[in-house]
Amino acid sequence: MPRWAVAASSAMLMAACLAQSPGRITADTKLDLAVDPLHLLGRVLHLWDPRAGFGQLQNQAQGYLFPMGPFFALARAVGLPTWTAQRLWIGLLLAVACAGAIRLADELTIGNRATRVAGGLAYALSPYVVILVGPLSGLVLPAALAPWAVIPLVRGSRSGPPATAAARSGVAIALMGAVNAGATIGALALPALWLATRRSGPRRRALARWWLLAVALTCAWWLGSGLVEGRYGFDFLRYIERASSTTSTDSVPQAVRGTANWLAHYLFGGRPWWRGGWELVATPAAILASAALAAAGLAGLAAPGLGERRFLVLSLVLGVTVTAAGYAGPLGGPLAGPVRHLLDGPLEVFRSVNKFGPLVALPLALGLAHGLSRLRFVGREVPLTAALVGLLLAATAIPMLKGDLLPEGTFTRVPDYWSQASRWLAARSGGDRALLLPASGFGDYQWGRALDEPFEPLARSPWAVRNQAPLGSVGLTRLLDAVEQRLVSGRPTPGLATGLARAGVRYVVERNDLDWQRAGAPSPTQVRAVLAASQGMHKVISFGPEVPTDAGEGTVAGSSHPALDVYQVDSSVERAVSYPVEGTTVLSGGPESLLQLGDRDALTGAVVLAGDPLPAGDGALRWADTDGLQRRDVNVGLVHDSGSYVLTAGEVAPGGGATRDRLPVAGPSHQTVAVMEGAAAVSASSYATAVAPHPEAQPMAAFDGDPATAWQSGSVGSSEGQWVELTLDRPRTLATVTVRLLDPARGAPRPTFLRLNTDAGVVDRPVADTEAPQTLALAMGPTRRLRVTLLGVVGEGDPTSLARAGLREVALPGVDVARPLAVPGDELKAFSAPSAPPPLFAFDRSVAASGQVLRADEQDRLDRIFVVPAAARFDLSGTVRAQPGPALDGLLGSLSSAPSPPDGTVVDLPCGQGPALSVDGTDVPTRLSATIGDLRQGRELAFFACGGPLDLVPGTHRLQTSLGVALPVLSATLSGQGWTSAGPPWPPRLTTMNQWDTVHRMVTVGPGAASVLAVDENLNAGWTATLGGRRLRPLRLDGWRQGWVVPAGAGGRIDLRFEPDHAYRAALALGAVALVVLGLLAWGRPRRRGVDLPPTETAERSWPPMVAAGVGLFAVGGPVALVTPAALLGLQTRADGGPAPWWVDERLPAVVAGVAFLGAGLIEAAHPALGPASRAGAFGWAAQLDGLIAIGAVAATLGRSGGRSG
C-alpha cells in the first residue's frame, strides 16, 4: 500500500477531529488529563490515596502511566492548548486504527489498494470507535493498536525470528496501556486467535512461547500492581451498574453494527448521555449506513477467495458471542441468565462486554475490503466503489460531520473559582476534609459536564463527594447517603454536623453551580436552607459569581446564589482520636444510624456495628437499637431515589430479582424489616416509575386506609394490565370491594375497567371517572386473595411520560391491613442480663421535603415493633414537624385569640395535648413548646413524654403515632435509664500526631485504660499499626472507619504503615524493567534462532473451528441460530455430491449474510431510538432473527479451505 494513501487517510481523520468543537474541552476519560496530568502521574506512584474519598485505593490509575498520561503531560509542557491536545490525541487514535487495518489487509493480501483504504476507514470510523473516542478515548486505544499487535505475528508466521515477531507484537500491546484493563485484555484475543488458528509445528510453538513471554513482559507493570490493588481494594464494581443494564442492548444486530454499548442508548435527564452514540442509534440515515457497511463486511467474510477466513470468521463469532450471550431479549441466548450472573460476579471486570468490539469491527472492515474487491465493476479507477463507500462512511460518521463526536457539555475551562476554593481549603483545612454537597452521580455543572469533580485534579487537601462509584467502602456510602437524605428531606438536624465532624469533615462545599436538575439532586435553595439551619455549622466564605437557579421544586424562579458556598463545622475535627473501650456502643443499624445517634446527643465514644468484631467483653458495652439499616432493594446505579420501600424478611420488590443492597454487615438479622398485619402479603406487578423507585407509591399504599397515599404502577409504556394484589391471612367470603382511583382532575391516567380476581372467580367491572369511593361486586365465594388489574387505561398519551395509573385505596369489609417496621433484635442475648444497661431505641420516619409537591412521605406515620431484652424504665421523647392543612389551621386557631399572632409568640402544648403517641396500645401523654413561627414554617420541634418513665417488660412492644394530625411525629426515642451513664468515661487518652504522610503515619497515645485508636479514613486490611514492636488488632468503627485496639498501659508512639504500597511500587518498577527487556527483544540484535523454521499456515482441520462457532452461535441464539449454517452446509454438501439448484453455489452464504443483515438494519431504521424494554426495532425478534441468520451464514463458510486464499 502506498504510504501516501495511508498518510492521506490519517490526515483526513486528524482534520475531522480538530474540527470538533474547537476551543472547548471535553470530559475525556479523566479530567486530570485536561487540567493537571503531571499531578495525576505523581499520585499514581502510591497505591493509597488519602486525599480523595475518605482514603481509598487508586482505581486503575496506574493505567495512565503509559502512554495516555505522558502524552497529555508532554502536550501541556510544550504549551499546547488543552482542547488541541485532546483533538490530536483522538485524531492519532483514529489514524493509528486506520493505518493498522490497512497494513493488516496488506499482510493478509485481502482486497486491493483502494478497498484496503476503504476497510481501514471503515475500521477507524466503525460505530464502536465513534461512540467511544470522544468520551472514553482510553477504551479506544486497545482497539486502535489491535491490528498492530497481529501484524508482527502474521510476518513471524512466515519467516524471521519468532522472538522478534512476538516482541514487536508485545510492544503494540504495551502501547494499549491499561486505562481499562478489561479493554486491553479483550484486544489480546485477536493475536491469541491468530496463533490458535495456525497449523501446529515448530514455528507456531516457538512463536506462541515467545508471544506469551512478550505478553507477560508487556502487562507486568499494570497486571502486577493491579493484582495488589485487587487484593486490598474495595470491590466497588458490585455497587454500580448491573449486568442486566449493560447487556440489555447487546442484541446480535447491535453487536455486529458496533452499537451495543448501553450508554449509547441512554437518555439522562431527557438528553443523550453520549451524543455520538445516540446519533448512531436514533438517526435512520446513520443506522442504514452502518448496517449497510456491516452487511457488506459480512458478505465479504462469506465470499469466496478470502484470505485467512478462519481467523477472521472465528474472531467475528467470538466477538459477537462474548457481546451478545448475556442478551435476554426476544430470541436471546439460552444462557443469558447464567452469563449475567457471571458478569455480576467473578467476571464483573468484563461487565461492559462491548469492550470486545474490536473482535467484530476488524473482521468486518477486512471483509468489506475483500467484498468490494470482488465486485465486477471495480477497476483501476473505481469511481463507483469510491462514491458508494464514501457515502456510506460519511453517513456512518454523521456524529463527526455534525460536530457531535464529543459528548455534550464541553467547556472552555474549569472556572477559576474552583481553583480559588481548592487553594483556600488547602491553606486552612490543616489536612481536614471538605465534603462536596449535594451528592451527584457525576460532575454535571451549569458551566459544563466535567464528569469527574474539579477537585479531582485541583485539590491539594482531602475532599470527598458521594458520586456514582463508591470507591471507599459500603459503610461510608451509606453514611454519605444519610447526609444527602437530610438535604433531600429538608431536615436540618443537629446530628448532621455531629456526624460530619466525627467523620473528619471540617468544611462543606455547597455546589450551587451544579446542574442539580439533571443530577436529580435537591435544589441549591433547599440545600442552603438545610445547611444554614443546621446546628453546629456556619457559612464562612463564598467563591465565584452569582449563578442562576432554574425554577423547579424547592426553589424560586429567578433566584441566584454564589457558585460555591463554604460552611465550617463548629465541632473539633481530629484525624486520629482515641476512644475508651469501656462504654463502647454496639449499634444495631448501619452507618446511617450514626446521624440518628447524633440527633439524640448519643454519638459519643467508640461505636461498633452489631455483627462486627467487638473490642472487649459485653460487660463494658451498651446497646443502641435503630431502624436505620432497612431491608430495601436498591438500584445501585443511582445516587438519588435508589431504594425501594422497606421489604418484609422474605419479600422481593416488584419487577426485581434477588434483593440487592450495600450491606455493611451480612445477615437479615441486622436489618429493620416490614411486618404484615391483617394480611399475609401485598404485591404488585410494578410500582412508582420505571426510572427510579418512589417508595411512597408502594403496593401497600392502596390498602393502608390512608387516602393521602396511593399505589402507582411503574410499567414502561403503559399501565394497561398492571395489577396490585392482597393475600389474606385466612380464607374469607367477600362480597364487595371499595376502590378509589387517582384524581383525574390532576391529569392522572385512569382505568375504565377493573378486573377483580379472587379464588372464587374473575369479574370485570366498569369504574367511573372520579376519585370518590366506588363499591364493586366480587365473585361470590371464599378466597385468600384479591388481585385488582387495571384495564382500558386512558389518559397516558405520550408513551415517554412517567405518569401512570394506579389506585388510591382498596378497602375490603372487615379487613384492616397494617405494615409496621420491626427493628433488629440482634443483641438481645448479649444485653438480657439484669446487670446490662438498658438499650436506647431510636426511630425515624422517612419523609419528603415540605416544599416538594410531586413527592409524598414514604411512611405516613411512625409504627415500630421492638423487643426489650430485660425489664427496664425508659424515657420517651421525639420530634415533630407541623403538617400544613386543616388540622394545623385548627391548631393555630386554638392557640391564640388574635387573628394573626406574630411568629415570635410562644405557645405551650401542656401534658396530654402534645403529639399523639401510644406504646402497646396505651396512649402516652406528651408536651411540646414552640413558637407560632416554628409551626408556620415547619421547623422540627422536640416533644417529651410527661407521665413519667415507661416501665417495659421483656418481650415485644409496639410504638405508634396517629394519622392526619397537625403535628405528625418524625422521630421517637426510648432511652433506657442508665444508658447514658453506661457510656465511655472521659477524658480519653491523649492522642498526638507526630507524622502524617501518604502511607506512613506516627501517632503518640498517652497512658490510660484500654482504648481504640480511630482515624478518619476507610478501613483497609493493608494498614497496620505497631506499638512497641507489637501489632495492634484492627477494628472497624462506625461501620467504615479504620481503628485499632490499644491495650491499657503507658502508651507510646504507634507506627501506622500501608504495607501493600511496597509491593505496588515494586510491581511498577519491575514492569518498567520488563518493558525495557521487551524493547531489546523487539529492536535489539535479532535472535537468529528459529529463522529457518518453516512457515506455519492456517490449520487444516475444519471441524474444530466449526464446532467452536456452533457453540458460540448457540450461546447467542439457541437452536434458532444453528438453522442457517446447518441449511447452508446441507445445500453445499448436496452441491458437492451432485446436481443442486442453480442458486446454490459458493456465493450463496455471502448473499444470505448481506441481505439478512441489511434487513435487520431496515427494521431498526424504521423504528429508531427504541430502547430494549420496547422489545421492538433493534430489540425485536425480527431484527434479532435477521442478525442470527447473517452470522450463521458467515459461520457456515468455516468448512471451506483454510489456506491463505481461503
SULBELGI-V562812 format. One line per field, one symbol per residue. phi: phi as a letter, one per 20 degrees, with the letter a starting at -180 (. if undefined). psi: psi as a letter, one per 40 degrees, with the letter a starting at -180 (. if undefined). burial: + if it has 9 or more other ideal C-beta (glycine too) atoms within 8 Angstrom, else -. A space follows every 10 residues. Layout:
# SULBELGI-V562812
phi: ???
psi: ???
burial: ???
This chain:
# SULBELGI-V562812
phi: .gffffffff ffffffffee lgncededmb fgfedbffff fffffcfedf edlmmbefdl fffefaeffg gffffffenf ggffffffff ffffffffff fffffgfeld mdfffffgff ffffdfggff feffecffee gfffegfffe gffffffdan fgffffffff ffffffmbgc ffffffffff fffgffeeff rfffffffff ffffffffeg fdffffffff fdeeffffdd fdffefefde ffgffffndf gfffeeddmn cffcffffgf dcdgffffff ffffffffff feffnfflgf fffffgffff fffdfefdfg lfffdgfgff fffecfdffd gefffeggfe ffgfffffff fffeffeecf ekfffgffff ffffffeggf femdfeffnf beafgfffff fffffffcfm nfeddecffb fbeedfeqef mffgfgeefd cgbbbecfdf feafffffff ffffffffem dedfffffff ffeneecdde efeffffffm effgffffff ffeffnbbfd accnffdfdf frfnbdgnfb bggcddddef ffdcfcbddf ffngeedeqc gffffffffd ldecmfccfg oegdebfffd dcdddcdfee fcedefeded lddfffeffd edfgmdeffc bedfceoffe decececnbe acbbfabmdf ebfdgfefgf fecemdffdb ecfcfenbeg nfbccddfeb fcedebcdcc effffenfgb edcceddcfe qccdcfceeb effcecedff pfbdbcddde clfcnelffe fefcfacfbc cdgmdddcbf ddefdfdgff defgeffffd dcccdfceff eeeeccffdf bebcdbcefb gadcedbrcc bgdgqgffgf fffeebeffb fffffecdef gndfgfbccl ndfdfccbcb dgfgffemff cecbfcenfe edefpecbdc deemdfcffe bbcddffoff fefffcefff ccedbbdgcb cccddffqfg bcecdecffb ffeccccmnd feffbedmnb efbbedffqf mqededceff ffffffffff ffffffffff ffcffffffn fefffdefgf feffffffff fffffebmgg feffffffff fffffferfb gfeebfeggf ffffffffff ffffffcfme fffflbmfde ffffffffff ffffffefff geffek
psi: hidddddddd ddddddddeh fheiiighdh dddddgdddd ddddeidhge diffhiiigf deeedheddd dddddddeeh iddddddddd dddddddddd dddddddefh aadddddddd ddddeidddd dddddgdded ddddeddddd dddddeedii hddddddddd ddddedafdh dddddddedd ddddddeihh iddddddddd dddddddded dddddddddd deihgedefb iiddddedef iddddddefe hdedehhhfe ihdhddddde eehddddddd dddddddddd deiiehifdd dddddddddd dddedeheah fiieeddddd dddebdfddf dgeeeedddd dddddddddd ddeehdehad dfdddddddd ddddddfddd defediiifi idihiddddd dddddddedf eiihhhiiii dighideigd ciidedddie iiiiihadhg eciddddddd ddddddddef ggideddddd ddeehdihhh geeigdddef iiiddddddd ddehheiihd iiiiihhihi iaheihheii iidhhhihhd iihhdhihii dhehhhhhaa ddedddddde fegiaihhih eiiieaidde iihhhifdgi hihhgeeidi feiaihiide ihiheibhhh ighdiiheee ihiihhheid ihiidiibie dhhhdefidd deeeeheeii hhifihdieh eiiiihhiei hihhdiihih iihddeehii ieihhhhiee ahihhiiigi eiihhiiihi iiieihhhhh ifhiedbhee iehiiahdih hhhehhhigi hhiifeeddd feideiiiih hhhihhiiid eheeiihdhe ihhihihhdi hihhhhiaii hhhiaddddd dddeeieidg iidehhihhi heeaihiihf ehhhhiiiha idddddefih iiiiieeiih hhiiahihhi iiifidgihd iihhhhhedd eeaiiiiiih hhhdhgadeh ihhhhiiaih ihhiifiihh eehihhhfeh hihihhieed ihiihhiiae aahhhhigde dddddddddd dddddddddd ddeahihehe deiiihaiid hddddddddd dddddeeadd eedddddddd ddddddeaii idehaeeddd dddddddddd ddddddgifh idddfibefi dddddddddd dddddeeeei heaee.
burial: +---++--++ +-++++++-+ +--+++++++ +++++-+-++ +-++-++++- ++++++++++ ++++++-+++ +++-++---+ -+++++++++ ++++++++++ ++++++++-+ +--+++++++ ++++++++++ ++++++++++ ++++++++++ +++++++--+ ++++++++++ ++++++++++ ++++++++++ +-+++-+++- +-++++++++ +-++++++++ +++++++++- -+-+-+--++ -++-++++++ ++++++++++ ++-+++---- -+++++++++ +-+--+++++ ++++++++++ +++--+++++ ++++++++++ +++++++++- +++--+--++ ++++---+-+ ++++++++++ ++++++++++ ++++---+-- -+--++--+- ++++++++++ ---++++--+ +--++-++++ ++++++--+- -+++++++++ -++++--+++ -++++++++- +++++++--+ ++++++++++ ++++++++++ ++++++++++ ++++++++++ ++++++-+++ ++++++++++ +--+-++-+- -+++--+-+- ---++---+- +++++++++- --+-++-+++ ++++++++++ ++++++++++ -++-++++++ -+-+++---+ ++++++++++ ++++++++++ -+++++++-- ++++-+--+- +++++----+ ++++++--+- ++-++++++- -+++++++++ ++++-+--++ +++++---+- ++++++++-- -+-+-+++++ ++-+---+++ ++++++++-+ --+++-+--- +--+-+-++- +-++++++++ +-+-++---- ---+++++++ ++--+-++++ ++++++++-+ ++---+++++ +++++++++- -+----+++- ++++++++++ -+++++++++ +++---++-+ ++---+---- ----+-+-+- +--++-+++- ---+++++-+ ++++++-+++ +-++++---+ -+----++++ ++--++++++ +++++++++- --++---++- +-+-----++ ++++++-+++ ++++++++++ -++++++--- -+-+++++++ ++++++---- +--+++++++ +-+++-++-+ ++-++-+++- ++----+--+ --+--++++- -+--++-+++ -++++++--+ +++++--++- ++-++----- ---+---+++ ++++++++++ +++++-++-+ -+-++-++++ --++++++++ ++++++++-+ -+-+-+
